[in-house]
């Protein structure tokens, strides 16, 4: 029993914690920053003011995670963000392909709690900052509402990933809120006053069938007149959750301090919409439906953006500017919404894409004012227009991983965050990031640090692609389709396809490339042919006289003709895919981008893959054969397709695919990392959508590592992850290693992007 007599005042319990790095905010950005730092060897305090991790992706908000892949609706091939966020999304697919946000909570919590270097404080809100001097934070104070404890958190380095920037704001760092004038950066997409300067908040709801009639009586604060929502006719049964992203409000107010008022307005909209669905008589299918869940906190899009040593702008995204300190990339459209949100007569969003992914420099992730403060997530240094792309969660998480590893380098080497941007240090950071899967555009893993690259590599076989087998179904050319292939310069290629014409007609074939070799937007016509067809089944031979001027991916395109069918293949191969000139209204893709005049965007066609089980390759013979899966790819430093396939692929008739590495002298091996193909085109939306598979078909599931005597050193079964890292119990000294793989599926040959040994 505890019994205390009256006193005039009591203090809360207080606890002081020390660490190498404090991360404020447990959304995906803060979570990935904390994990990356902890795995790099420093102690981390992760502070989250909510009961779960994930921010807008958590079960409290339930927004699916997206980034550069943009629902597979743009031309950013193989663009899903790598590293920790990839590991999280791949794991979620494996456990939770149905898209249950509660399960996603557990994936995030498990990832954090398994890291011994992380101390996690949930339900804990930072409210005060102590500074060592004007430009450095020394500690923060936080309070946990669940255990009534105040925390004093000390560290030499801090990261603000809190969304609204409570840490950076309290520390006095420079910030912006709203849109810059067009004169400042010359951005063509600067919003007008009518459009407004801020994106609002959104809340979601879920419904379910009960099997019996359910009545609904709306609360008094529900919106009574649904016609106040100009898009009310878009409301329909069967949609829920993220489908109602346009239930948005608050952009005309203070999106930090007015959040509670905004929440009530969004509740009014949701309950009013459900009242309309249930009681208007226009939705008879809703009779047995009940309102299962409504969000209790808004999903925030925009508030403060803090100034770093560089401010990313629209031109950097559209022109795909190169930065020597690039540590991350983005690819979501520049996506701005009218400030009046759901009550606006304007379109609910305006999205325009670049022709490929863009780089994010490290300087956008460090405060220009507070020398020991990193800024992560939607706080990073960007203009309002550029923020329209950088704000999405996978992009935010990707950049935050760079912060985590940079923090470890700073702590271990006595550097400040700004020191890391120096040339010799940024290369070290980029190398460490890429070894952990970051895939910084144009920056491969440095092979000089890879012991595998120092040995003699032999392979059991190599797929030489002279044919994509004619063993699949027939595809109607109701839309234009194409095959994306890695071709070599100065070579004349011949392709043969099988078609079935319902009448005598013609087929239009094109060879196109991207004007930038690292893009996947066909904006450079190499050659076009129109080939006459007779009625019925036939083989069509296409001989392109013109050649490529660079080694790069090229498009063999077949324009729409409803009278023609084309044969497909059941075989799927890493780095080889079909594309379709289809539409995806969710990301403003109507087959071609036609932006407003003087908006700063380019016009181009969209050619995107289809989700499995669709999206089969076009069957064709190829001459000369594509020798694009060579053993040299195993150590070329690229861990995804980029300009070329960058994968070693075994011949599909090889019963026992294997790789051996032999050195002239024994090597001391501390770890071995294998990089597999988990289809970086797959967005892996974390919630609601659901997916047809839990393991990506290209991913090697079974492999062994053996020594020179055939002794088993390591074995992995039931693999589903991109990166597999084996750390021997003690340093392994050997001059020979053998890697044995099994083909993932009967129609998918084994492939490996990289073997990295240190």
N, C-alpha and C positions, 0 to 999 in steps of 0.2 A: 504494500500500500504506500502511496505517495501522498503526503499531506503537507501543504505549505500555508503559513499564515499570511495575512494581508501585507503587501508592500506597495509603495506608491507607484513603482514602475518595474517591469521586468524586461530583460533583453532576450532576444531569440538566441537559441543555441548557435554558436559560431564555430566554423571549421575552416582552417587554412590549408590549402592544397598547393603544392608546387609542381611544376612540370616544365618541359622544354618548349611546349607549344600549347596555346589555348585557342580553341576554335569555338566561336560563338555562333550557334545556329546549326541545327541538325537536319536541315533539308538534304537533298542529294549532294549539293555542293559541299556543305560542311562535313557530311558523312564521308565523302570520297577524299576530301582533304585530310581528315583525321586518319583514315585507314592508310593512305599513302605515306603519311608522316610516320605513323606507328611502324609500318613494315620497313621503313628506312632506318629504324633504330632509335627514335626519340620518344620520350613520354609525352602523352597528349591528354589534355582535358577537353572533352567534347560536351558543350553545354547546349541543351535543347529545352525550350520553354513549353514544349508540348509533351504528351505522354508517349508518343511514338516518334520514330524517325521518318524522314522522307518528305516533309513539307507538303507541297502540293500533290505529290505522288502518294502520300500516305492514305490510310483509310479514313482520315478526317476530311479530306478534300476529294480524293479519288480521280485525279487527273492522270491520264496515261503519260508515261515518259516518252518524249520524242526529242529529236535533234536533227542532225544533218540529213538523215534518211527521208524525213518529211513524208511519212506514210508511203514510202516508195513512189511518191508522186512527182519527183523532180529528176533532174539528170545527174544527181550525185551518186554515181555508182560506188559500191563497196565503201560506204561513208559512215556506217555506224561507229560511234565513238568507242575507242579501245581502252584498255587498262582496267581500272577498278570498276568503272561504270559498266563496261562490257561484261566483266565477271558477274556483276550483280544481275544484269538483264538476262544473261545466259542461264544463270542459276534459277532465276524466277521462271523462265520458260520451262526448264526441266521440272520444277516442282508445281508450277502454277500456270499451265498453258491456258487455263480457262479465264485467267485475268481477275482473280479474287484479290481485292486490295488488302484484305486482312492477312492473307498469306504473304503478300509483298512486304507488309510490316515485319513479319517474322524473318524474312530473308535479310532485310536490312539490320534488324536487331541482332541476328546471329552473326552477321559479318563483323559488326562492331564488337560485340561481347567476346568473340573468339580472339580478338587482338589483345594480348596481355599488356601492351603498352598504352592502351586507351582506358581512361577512367570516364565513364559516361554518367552525366547528371541529367536525368529527365525531369520534366516539370519544374525546371529551374530557369529563372529569368534574370538576366543581367540588368542591373539598374544604375550602376555607378562605376566610374572609371577613375583610377588613380594614375597620375603621370609622374614619371621620373624627372622630366623637364618638358618644355613646350612641345617637343617633337618626339617624345617616346612614352609609351604606356608602360607602367610598372605592374599594375594589377587591376582586376575588376572585382566588383562585388555582385553577388547573385543571391537570389532567395528561392528556395524550393517550397512550394505551397503544400506539398504532401508530407514532408517530414519537419516542417516549420524550422528549417535550418538556413542560416545565412552562411554563404561561402565567400572566402577571400581567396582569389585564384591568382597566383604569381607565376610569371613566366617571362623569358626574354623576348618571346615572339608571340604575336597574336594574329588571328584571322577573323575578319567579320564576314560571316556567311548568313547573317540573320534576316536577310530579305529587305527589311526597312533600314538596316545599317545602324542599329542602336549603339554599337561599340564605336564605329568610326564617327558617327554624329556626336556622341558624348565626348570623344577625344578631340573634337574641333576640326576634323578633316574637311577639306573643301568638297562640296557636293553640288549637284544640279538636280532639279526636279522640273519636269516639263520639257518642252521642245525649244531648241535653239532657234534663233532667227536664221533665215536662209543665208544671210550675209556672212555669218560666222564660218560656216564650213562649205557653203555653196552646194548644199545637198538638194537635189531636185525633188525629193519626196517630202520635204518639210511640210508639215500639215498646216492647213489654213486655220484661221480663228474659228470658223464654223465647225471644222472637224474636231478641234480641241487638242490639248497638249498631253493628256495622260490617258493611259489605258485603265479600265476599271477592274473591279473584282468580279469573280464568278462563283456561284454555288451550284451544286448538282443535286439531283434526286434520283432514287431508284424505286421502281414499282415491281410487283410480282402478282402472278395469278394465284388465286386461292381455291378455285373450283366451286365457289358459291358466290351469290351476290353480296357485295360489300357496299354499304352506304358511306357517304363522305359529307361531313358538315365542316365547312371551312371556318378557320378561326377569324376573329373580328378584324385582324390586321391583314388578311388576305386581300389582294387586289380585286376589286369588285368589277371593274370594267376592263375586260381583256383586250378590247380594241385600243387601249392606250399603248399596247405593244404593237408597233407597226407590223411585225413579222408573226402575229398571232396565228395566221393561217398556216404557218409552218409547223405548228404544234400538232403532234399526232401520237397515237398510241403505238407502243412497240419501241419507242425511242426513250432513252434515259441517259443519265450520267453525262459523259463527255459530248454526247450528241447535242446537248444543250449548252455548249461552251458560250453561246451568244446570249445566255442569261447573264448579262454583264451590266454593271452599274458603278458609278463613282468617279468617273474620269473628270468631272467638272469640279470635284472637291479636293480636299486634302486627303490623299489616299493613305496617309499614315494616321493622322489624328481623327479622321472621320470614319474609321473602319467599322466601328460599332453601328453607327447610323446606316452605313452602306449595307451592313449585314441585315438589318431589319428591312430595308427596302428589297433586298434580294429574297428574303423569306416571303415578303408580300407577293413578289412575282411568282415564286415557286408554288406557294399554296393557292394563289389565284389561278395559275395555270392548271393545277390539279383539279380545282373546283370546276374549271371550264371543261376539262376532259371528262370528269365524272358526272357533272350535272347539267351540261348544256344540251344533252340529247344528241349531240353530233358524233359521239364516239360509242356506239353500242357495244363494241368489243371490250370496253373498259368496265363493264358491269361487275365482273368477278375480280377486278384488280384492286389491290390496296397499295397505299403509299408505304413502302418498306423502309426507306431511309432518306433523310434530308441532311445535307451538310450543316454543321453547326459553326464552322468558321469559314470565312471566304477564302477562296484561292486568289491570292494577290498577283497581279501582273506587273505593276509598276509603282514605284515610289521614288526613293532617292537613288541617284547614281553618283559614285564618288570619283573624284578626279585622280587619275594616276599620272605616271610620267608620259603617257601617250593616251590620246582620246581616239578611239576607233570611230570611223565615220562611214557614211554610205558608200563613198567612192572606194574605200578599202575593200568592201565586201563585193561590190559589183565588178571592180577591176581586178579582184583577187590579188591584192598587193602582197608583195613578198617582204617579210620582216626577218632580219637575221636572228632576232630573239623569239621567233615563233615557238610556242610551246603547246598550242592547242589549235583546233579548227572548229568552224561552224559551217552550217549549210541550210538551216531553216530559212524560209523566205523572210524578207523584210516585211513584217506582218504588223500593221498598225490598225487600230480599231477606233471608231468614233467615240469621243469622250462621253456622249450621252448613252452609249451602250444600247441596251434593249429598248430604250425609248426614242432612239434615233430613227429618222426616216432614211438615213444613209445606209449603204451596205454594211453588214455587221463587221466586216474586216476588209482590208485591202492587202493582198499578199503579192509580192513580186520577187522573182527568184534571180539569182546570179546563174552563170553558166556552169558553175562548179563550186566546190567548197572554197572557203577563204581561211586565211591564217589569223590567229589571235596572238599578238605579241605579249611577252611576259610583262612588259611595262604597263599594260592595262590592268595588271593584277596587284600592283603595289601602290600604296598611297604616296602621293607626291609631297605630303606634309608630315605624316607620322612615319618615322624611319623604321619602326619595327612592326608595321601593320600591313598585312595582306588584305585584299578585298576580293570577295568571291561571289559567284552566283549572279543574280541580277544587279548586284551593286557595282560590277566592274566598270572601268573607265570607258564609256562609249557615249556617243551622241544619242539623242532620243530616237533618231531614225535607225541608226545601227543597232541600238538596243532592241528594236523590233525583231531582230534576228537572234542576237546573243542571249536573250532572256530565257529561252526554253531550257528545260531541265537537263537534258543529256549534254548540251553544250556547256551549261553551267558546271555540271559535275566534271566534265573533261578538263576544263581550265583549272578547277580546284585541285585536281590530282597533281598538277604542276606546282601548285602552291604547297601541297603537303611535302613533296620531295624537296622543293627549294628550302622549305623551313628546316628540314633535316640537314641539308648542306650548310645552311647558315649556322645552325646550332653546333654542328660537328667541326666547323672550320672557322668559327669566330667571325662570320660575315654578317652584314646587314642584307635585307632583301634587295636593296639597290645594287649591292656589290655583285650579286648573281647575274645581273644584266651585262656585266663586262664580258668581252668576247670569249676569253678562256674559260670563264665560269659557265656561261650560257651553253657552251658546247658540252660541258660535263653534265649539266642538267638535262639537256636534250638526249644525251646518251642514256642516262638513267631512266628517263621517261620512256624512251623507245624500247629498252629492254623489258620494261613492264607493260608494253603493249600500246603506248600512246599513239604511234603512227603519225608523227608530225609530218605534214606534207613536204615531200622533197628531201627529207632528212632521214636517211637509213641508219640502222644500227652500225656503228663503226666496226668493221670486220677485223681491224687490227687488234681489238680487244677480245675477239672471239677465238678461243682455242680451236674450235671446229674448223675455222677457215685456215688454220695453220697446218692441218693434216691432209692426208691423201684420202679423198672421198670416193667410194665406189658404191654403185647402186645395182640392185638386182635387175631392174628394167627401167624403161622410160617411155611414157606415152608419146608417140609421134602421131599427130592428129592429121591423118589423111582423109578421115571420114567421121562424120557424126552419124552413126548408124541409122539406116532406114527401117526402124523397128517400132515406130510410134503411130499415134492416131493422125487423122487428117484435120488440118486447121482451116476453117473458112476465112478467106481474106475479106472479112467484113470491115476490118480496120487494117491500116498499114502495119506491117510487122518487119522485124529485122533480126539479124544475128550479129552479135558483138564479138569480134575476134581480134586477137593480137597479131597484127601483120608487120612485115618487115619492109623497109624502104627499098625502092629500086627493083622490086620484083613484080612481074606480071602474074596475077592470080587467075585461076580458072575454077569455077564452082559449078557443080551439077546438083540440081534439085529435082524432086519428083512432084508433079502437079497433076491435078484432075480438073479439067475445064468442062463445065456443063454445056458450053457453046463455044464455037470458034471465037476467040477473043485475043487479047494480048496481056502481057505482064510487064510492068515497069520495074526495072531493077536499077539500084543506085549503089555506088561505092562512095561513102562519105567518111570524113574524119572530122576531128575537132581542131579548130584553129590553134588552140593551146594543147600541146601533146598530152597533158595530164588531165584534161577534161573529157567528159563523155556526152558532149552536146554536138550532134552532127551539124556543123555550120560551114563545112567546106566540101563542096561537091567535087569529087575527083572524076567521076564519070557516070553517065546515065545511059541506059539502054532500054529500048522497047522491043520486046521479043514476041513475035506472033505465036499463038497457040492454036492447035487444032482441038476439036472436041475430044474429050476422053483423057485417059491416063497417058502420061508422057514424061520423058526426062528432058529437062531444060538445061542446056549448057550455056554458061555465062562466062565469056572471056573478056576480062577488063584489060584494055590496052594501056591505060594510064596507071601510074604507080604512085606510091606514097613517097613523100620526101623525108619522112621521119619514121622511126620505129615507134609504133603506137597502136592503140586499139582503133579499129575501123568498123564501120557499120555496113553490112550487106543488107540493103533495105528493099522491101517489096511493097509497092504502093497498093492501096485498097482496090480490090476488084471482087465484088460479090459472086461473080461467076467462076471463081477459081478457088480450089482447095490446095493446100501445100502440105507435104508429108512432114511429120515431126519425128523426134527420137525419144526413146525412153531413157537414154543415157544422160546423166548429169555429170559435169566435170568442173572442178575448181577453176574459177577465172573465165569460164565460158558461159554465156547466157543469151537468151532471146529478149528482145525489147519490143514494145508496142506503142504506137502513137495513139494512146487512149486518153481518156479524160479522167480527172480526179478533182471534182469541184471542191472537195474539202480543203485543198491546198491551191485553189485558183489555177488548176490545170485543165484547160479545155483543148488540149492537143497542141496549142501554140500560145506562147505568151505575147500579148499585144498590149504593151504598157501605155499609159497616158503620155502625151507629147511633153517633152522636156522634164520628165520625171527622173531621168538618170538611169533608167533600166533599158535593157536590150530586148529586141524581139527574137524569138527562136522557137523551134519545135521541141516538144517533150517526147522522149522515147524512154519508156520505163518498163521494168520487168513486171510480170504478174506473179502473184503469190502462189506458192505451191498449195495444192497439187497441180495447179495450172503452170504456165510458163515453161513448157517444154522447149528444148532447143529445136531449131529447124534442121531436119536431116539434110545432109549435103556431103558430097565428096569435095575435097580441097586439094588443089595442085598448084604449086608444090606443097607438100605437107607442112604443117606448122610444127616446128621443132622448138616448142616454147615451154617445155616442162623439164628442162635439163637439171642435172645435179647441182650446177653452179648456183641455182636459185636458193639452195638450202642455206647458203651463207652470204647472200647478196645484201642482207640487212633490211629488206622490205618484208613485212609480215602480212601483206594483203595485196591484191592486184593494184598496181599503180604503173601506168604506161605499158607494162607487160604483166604476165600472170604472176610472176615471182614465186611460183610454187613448183616443187618437184612433184610429179604425178606418176605413179607406177602404171605400167601397161595393165589394162583390165584383164589380160590373160595370165598375168603373173600370179601364181598361186600363193607365193610367199614373198611379198614385197619387203625389201630390207635395204638399209643403208649401213655401210661400214666406214669408220674413220680410223686411219692408221697414222701415227706420228713416227718421226725418225728416232725420237727418244721419249722416255716416260714423261708424262705430264701430270701435274698435281691438279686434281679436279675438285672444286668446291661445290659446284652445282651444274645441273644440266636442265635447260629449258627447251621444250618443244612447242612450236606454234602451229596450231591446227586451224582448219577452215570452219568457222561457225557462221559463214555467210554474212559478211558485213553489209549486204544489201537489205537484210531482214531488219525492220525497225524494232521488232520485239516489244511492241506496246505493252506496258506493264499491267494494265488493267482493262477490264470490260470487253475488249475486242475478242479475245480468245484466238488460239492458233491451232493449226492442224497437226502439229508435231511437237514433241518435247525435247528431241535431240535433232540437231541440224544434220541433214543427210550426208553432207560432205565431211563431217567431223569424224576423225579416227577414234574408234571406241576402245580398241584393244591394241596394246603395244608392249614390247619388252625391251630391256636394255641388258646386253650380255657382254661378258669379257672375252678375252682371246681364247679361253678354254671352253667357252660355251656356258660358263656359270651364269646363272640368272642374278643380276644385280638389282633390277627393279622391274616390276610388272604393274601395269595399269589395266583394269577391266572396267567396263561400263563408263568410260569417259564421256563427258559431254562438254567440257570446258575448252576454251580457246587456248590458254597457256597451261601447260603442265610442267611444273618445276620440281625436280628431284634433288634433294640435298642429302648426300650420304651422311651417315652417322659420324664418320670420320673422313678426312680428306682421302680421296681415291687417287692412287698413283697407278697409271697405266699408259701403255702406248697403243692401245687398240680398244675400240668399242664397236658393238654391233647393235643396230636398232631394227627390230622386227615389227612389222605392222600387219594388221588385217584390213582388208577392204571394208569400208563402213557398210555398204549395201551391195547387192548383186549388180545394180546398175550404176554404182558410183565407185570409181577407183580410189585407192588410198592416196592422200596428198599431204605434204608437209611444206609449210612456208619457210620455216627457219629452225635450225638447231643451234642453240647458243650455249657455249660451254665456257665456264670461267673457273 
